[in-house]
Amino acid sequence: MAVALAIMTGGAAADDVKKGKKLFKSKCGICHSIVKGKRKLGPSLFSVVGKKAGTEPKYRYSSAMKKSNLTWNESSLDEYLANPRKKVPGTKMSFPGLKKESKRKAVIAYLKTLK
């Protein structure tokens, strides 16, 4: 039973990553790169999980983001992806947010793989 649960959980996690990659490409990849050091309109999101917000080199962050004192983890990413301007008032990011929790969870699962 425990083995079956572990396999099912791993499958669900893999599904989230797959969905997250697809969502990232359609919703985030327009402005964000996943290549270390390569920015687009927004900063690279390579290895973003665990990183202090507003610290990606060669990107000009808003003063609000630099002063946010956030570290990107599952919780802070979830809140930010739900409503960026609510989480960090004054952010330059114009994205309206992902309203569905399942979509945010999938994108975060994908971001966690970018190392």
Helices and strands as residue ranges (DSSP letters): H 2-23, I 24-28, H 63-66, H 74-82, H 84-87, H 101-111
